[in-house]
Structure formats: structure tokens, C-alpha cells
Amino acid sequence: MAIKTIPTLKIGDLEINPPIIQGGMGVRVSGSSLASAVANEGCAGIIASVGLGAFEDASASKFVEVNNDALRSQIRKARSLSTGIIGVNVMVVLSNYEELVKICVEEKVDMIICGSGLPLDLPKQTAGSNIKLIPIVSSARALNIIYRKWKQNYNRVPDAVILEGPMAGGHLGFSHDDLINGKTRTLEELVKELVDFVATLEETIPVIAAGGIFDGGDIAKFLKIGASGVQMATRFVCTTECDVHDDFKQAYISATKDDIVIINSPVGLPGRVIRSEFTERAMKGETIPFKCPHHCLRSCNPRTAPYCIAKVLADASKGRLLNSFVFAGSNAYRCTEIVSVKTLIDQLKEELSNSL
């Protein structure tokens, strides 16, 4: 059987083939090691900017500086390891969001991906650069708001858009009740609606599907309904190059389908995690006293939060799983082994080619 040509994801002058953007996973899950390895295979490697510095040991006055310096260091390290496409995921809800974006501009990353809020002023913050700006949305309506604001205020439109559906890992842009009761619309429905909306615009904006995409067959499915590419995160956790501790990766491999659960995060959003002793305690309402080193998330109230999500995720990244949990996508339980990034992407390319 002839091998079918895999389409290229084109974002401005960037060409991504296979058309995969590696999802930015925090805290400290996707850093320079993973991002550079992914970029070396022709995909887009993404560093998650949240909590990169050793903020647990920093004084409150040094918190922002430590994290800013850590991001700069990670970008430079990734650049030293790859000539491919390197981007950064910066959450709008971060209290040092603007400073992190500034560092991305200074370091000339290829793309900035923004979620956890609407990045309405991002074109202003990146003015004069050639960085591709890619918002993450959960609906066509959200893109419409961003599109109109950017066009009106900056005569700029997104270079691409990521539609993250309800099966993604980590914090989710859907209500807790809808997620628990299965009342959310499917990623397929959301992507089709977004593709139809983008088709009405004057400009061409590539749509990238994200959330629960596991194999090459899934990628092909979304390309066939109009997406130009996909974002994948969960699969990249179980790679040798992923920056996280081996025990974190093992949590994926040991998980069953029933272990993937939705919790209420202290930051006011539902989150998808792998069930652990800690999640059981948290879901029963147990509080873990903490001293907030810095108000790192605008949506978090340290006075009422039952525990510090930043510390929990930082501990998880180090393999300290007794008092933490790991974020994971809905298909994390399907991961069965640790492989190299090259092996994973070669497998995805073969599956994709066979499914086109």
C-alpha cells in the first residue's frame, strides 16, 4: 500500500510536519528536554512557562524573578538542543503573565500559546516581533471575541487557534457539572463549529484540535473535518525526554480508566487528574495548610484555598506523589510504555498515513 502524504500545518511562515503541536504541560512537565526533542522531529515543541523556577525555596520578593529567569533559561536550553520550532505556553491567569510574554519576545520564540483566559492585549505585548500568536479557546464564541478585539484594536488576527475540548487534561474551560454528567459538546462538534466560523472570516486561521487525541487515527479524523493540525499532550508524558520524574510517568502507565477523575481545583476550575490518595483526601474536603509565597494565579484566593495547587503540581513533577496528584488527559490510562519522542512520532506518522 502506498504511503499517503501527511499534510503540513502551516502557521504563517512556520511549517509543522507531522501537523502536531506538543501541548504545554505545567508545572515543569514540558520543559526544554521535551520541547527540543519534539521540535527535532518536525513538530512544534512547547515549554510550559508556569512555575518553572524553584519558587518553593524563593522568598516572596524573589518569586517572579526566579520564575522569569527559569523561563529564559529553558528557552535558551531548548534552542541549544534544536533548530526546530520552539514555542511557549503562557496562561493568561498568571499574575506575571505580562512579564513572561515579554521574555518570550526578547528570546524570539516561534510561537506563544495562551489559554486560561482571553489574551485580549497579546498583540500589544508582542508588537514588533514575528512571533506567532495562538489563543486556546473552548468555543467559536471565544475566538469571535478575541478576533474582533484584536482586529479592532491592533489590526491583527490570531495566526492559528487551538480548540481544547472537554477530554483534555489539567484545568478545563467547561463547568464541573457538565463534565461530570457528560453534558459537554464533543470535540468533534466544537471543532466543526469553529471551522465553520473561521470560514466566514476574511483571513485564513488554521484550527488546531486538542483534548483526548491519542493516536494517528484521531489526528486523521480531525484533519478530515477541517482542522489543520492537532495539539497532543498526554502522549508526550510517557517519553524518555519528558522533563518530569519517572514516578509521574509511571502514574500514567499504572492508571486504569476509572482512575481518571474530575476534581474541583483551588483556582476555581475543574481539573482532570489521575486518582491518588491525595485526591481522595482533597475530594473529602481535607485542607492542607500552606504559606503562599506569591499570588501566582489571579483566580486563586490563598485565604480560602484548601491547598496550594502550585506546590502540589511542583511536588508531582519531582515524583513526590503522596501529597500531590498528576494532571492527565482522558486517555492517559491507554499509555502502556515509556518510549522516545522519535519512536512515538514515527508511530503517529505511520498511523496517520494509514488513516488518511
N, C-alpha and C positions, 0 to 999 in steps of 0.2 A: 504494500500500500504506500502510495506517495505521501511524503510528509507535507502537510499543509503549512503555508507560510503564516507565521504568527504576526499579527498586526502590531504596529508600533504605536505607543501612546505618545502623541506629540503635544507638548505644552510650550507654546512659543517656539523658541529655538532649541528646546530640550527634546531629545528623543529617547524614550524608555522602552526597551525590548529585552525580555518579555514585558508586557504592559502592567507591571506590578510596582506599587509603592509600598514599601515596608512601613507598617504603622509605627508611630512614635509611642512607646510604652514607658510610662514612669511608674514608680520612681526608680531610676537607674537600671531599667531593664534593657532599653535600647540606647546604647552609647556608641562610642567611636568604633569599637570592635565589630559590632553587628552591622552598623550602618556602612562601614567601609567594605565589609565582605559582601553585602548586598549590592552595593554600587559597582563592585568589581565584576558582578555577573550581569550587568546591563540594566538592572532595576534601579529604583531610587532608594537610597539608604537614608533613614531619618533618625536623628538624635532627638530624644525627648528632653526638653530643657528643664522640666520641673524637678527641683530637689537634687540637682547633680552634686552640689557641694556637701561637705561634711558638716551640715548645719546642726547636727546633734551636739557637736563639740564647739560650735561657734557662739560667741556672745550675741545678744540681740542686735547690737550696733554693727556687727560684722556679718550678719546673716545674708543680706543682699549681696554684699561684696564677695563673699565666699561662693555663692551660687553663680554670680555673674562670671567670676574668674574660672569656675569649673566648666561653664558652657564654652567659654572661649578656648579653653584647653582641649575640650573634647572635639570641637570643630577642627582645630589645628591638627590634632592627632589623626582624625578621620582623613583629612586632606593628605597627610603624610603617608597614609596607607592605601589611598585610592585616587585615581584621576577621574573617577566616575561622578555620578550625580549625588550630591550630599545636601540634604535639607534639614530643617529643624522644626519640630512641633512646639508651638508656644501657646499655652492655654490663656485665653483672654481673662479668665477669672483670677489669674495670678496677680498678686499685689505688685510684683516687679515686672509685669508683662512688658511695659514700655522699654525698660532697660534691657531686657532680654532681646527684644526686637532690634534695638539699637546695636547690640553686639552682633547679631546676625547680619546686619547691614555692613558693619565695619569689617567683618570676616568674609563678606561676599559669598554667603551660602547660595546655593542654586534655587532653593525654594523655602518659603515659610508657610507652614500649615497651621491654621488657627481654628480651634474649637473651644468648647466650654464657654460659650458666649459669642456674640456677634462682633467681629473685628471691624467696626464701622469707620475707624480712623486709620486703619493699617496703611492705606496708600500715602497718607501724610507722613507717617513714621518711616516709610521706606522711599520717600521721594528722592529721585536722582539715581536710584540703583536699578539694576536689571534683574532683581530677584523676583521670581515667580510667586504670586500671592494666591494661596489656595485655602479658602474657608471650608470648614466642616459644617454641614447642616444636617438636620433630620427631616427636612421637608422642602418642597419647592417654595413655599411661602417664605421661609427663612432666607433662601437665596434671593428672592424677589426684593426683600428689604435691603439686603447688602448691595445688590446690583443697583438699585435706584439711588441709594445713598452715595455709593462710590461714583456713579455716573454724574450725579448732580453736583457733588462737592469737589470731585477730583478729576472728572472726565476720564475715569479709569474703570475697568471691569475686572472681575476675577480672571486669572489665567486658566483656572480649572476649578472644579468644585467637587468635594467629596461628600457623598450622601452616606452617612453612617446610620444603619438600621438598628432594629431592636435586638439583634442577636450578637452584637459586639460585646467585647469585654470592657471592664472598667466602668467609669461613670457614663450614664446613658441619658440621652435627651428625650426621654419618654417618662410618663408617670409610673410610679411604683405599682399602682393598682392595675393599670393596663398591662404592664409587663407580667405581673403575677397571673392575671386572668386571661392572658392570651388575646387581649383586645387591640393590640397594636397592629398596624398595617404591615404587610410583609415587605422585605427589602425590594423584592421584585416590583410590587405595586408602587413603592416610593420612588424607585429609580425610573420606572416608566413615566410617572407623573413629572419628574424633574426633567427627563429627556424631552418630553413634550413641551414643557415650559421653555427650556433653553432654545428649542427650535423656533420659538416666536420672537427671539431677540435678534437684534441686528448683527451681533458678534457671535463667533463660534466659541463656546465654552465647553471644553471636554468634561464629561460627567464620569466620576470615578466611584464605583460601588464599594461599600465597606460594611463589614459586620457579618460574621459567620461564614465567610468564604474560605473553603478548606482545601479544595483541590483544583486541578486543571479543568475538570468538567464544570465546576462552579464558575470559573473565570469565563469559559466559553459561553455559558448561559447568559451572563450579564453583557458580554460583548454582543450577543445576538439580539438583545432587547434595546441596544442603543448606547450602552456605556462604552467609553473609550479605554477604560482600564479598571483595575481594582486596587484597593488597599488591603493588605493582609498583615495581621499582627501575630495572632496566636501561633501560627505555624512556625514563626521565626524564634519563638521562645525555646523550642526544643532543637536548637542548633548549637554546635560546639562554640560558635563565635558569639552567641548571645552573652551580653555583659553580666547577666545575673548569676547568682550562686547555683551550683548544681542541685541543691536540695529544692530550690524553687522550680527548676525544670522537672525534677522527679515528681513534684506535686501534680503536674500535668499528666505525666505518664501513669501515675497511680490512681488518678481520678476516675470515677465512674460517671455515667450520665447524670445520676441522681445527686452527685456531689457538686454540680454546677448550680449555684443558687443566686437569687437576687436579695441584696440587703439594702437597708437604708444607710447611706453614708452620712457621716457627721457634717458634710458640707452641703446637705440638703438635696442630694440627688440619689436615685437608686444606682446600685452598682452590681455588676455580675462578678462573682468570685468563686473560688473553689472552697467548699465547706471545710472547716477546720474546727479544732477545739475552741479557737478564739472566736470564730464567727458564731458558734453556738452560744458562747457567753455573751457576746455582743447582742445577739438577737433576743436574748432573755432580759436585756436591759442593764447588764452589768456595766459599770463605769470603770475606766482605768484613769486614775488621776494623772495629770501631766502639767508641766510648766511650759507654756507656749513661748518658744524662743523668738518667734516673729509671726505676725499675722499674714501668713504666706498666701492664703486664699481669701479673696474678698467675701465669699459666700459662707465662710466658717465663722462661728461665734465661739471663741475659746472658753467663754464663761459657761456655755450650755452644752458644748460638745462632749459626748461620753468618753471619747478618746481622741488622740491626735492622729489623724489619718496620715499625715506626712511621716511621723515616726513609725507607724505600723508598716507602711509601704517600704520605708528605708530598711527596717528590720527584715522584712521579707526578702528584699534584694540581697541581703547578706546571708540568707538561709536561716535566720532566727524565726522559725515558724511557730514556736509555741505561743508567742504573743503577737501574732500577725496573721495576715491572710494574703493570698495572691489573687490579683485580678486575672480573669480569663474569659475568652470568648465562649460561645455556646457549644462549640465543637472541641474544646480542649481535651475532653476525655478520649477523643479519637487519636490523639498523639500517642505513639507507641514506642518511639525510639529517638535517641539523640543522633542527629546526622549533621554533616557540614552544610553550610549555606549553599555551596555549589551543588551538592547532592540533591538538596531539596529543590532548588530552582531547576535543575536538569529534569527532575521528576515532574515538576509542574509544567514545564515546557512540553514534555512528551505527552502528558495527559491532555494539555490544551490542544496541541496539534491534532491529536486523535479525536477530539471532541468538536472541532470546528466544521 
